[in-house]
């Protein structure tokens, strides 16, 4: 099933004026997508950079990888794992 795509609005990326479609293509034994140059410029990424894909209630957001944000998420997940029972009690 194809999920509708949204580009990360926090990075001022989006296509409110139109829609871009990307075709999936075979790359060896994998499947990939070719991003147009204009989209890569808006994402501020180039060949070899890492992208982050995040599921949201509206679809999927694609943004440039942010190491600081990734580290913060790792810390948050660690706190949630270590305090799972306490967080369950607080949620009640």
DANOR-V944552 format. One record per helix or strand. SS is the DSSP state (helix for helix, strand for strand). FROM is the first residue (numbers start at 0). TO is the last residue. If there is no record, write none. Layout:
BEGIN
[[SS/FROM/TO] [SS/FROM/TO]]
END
This chain:
BEGIN
[[strand/4/6] [helix/8/10] [strand/23/26] [strand/29/32] [helix/36/42] [strand/50/55] [strand/58/63] [helix/66/81] [helix/83/90]]
END
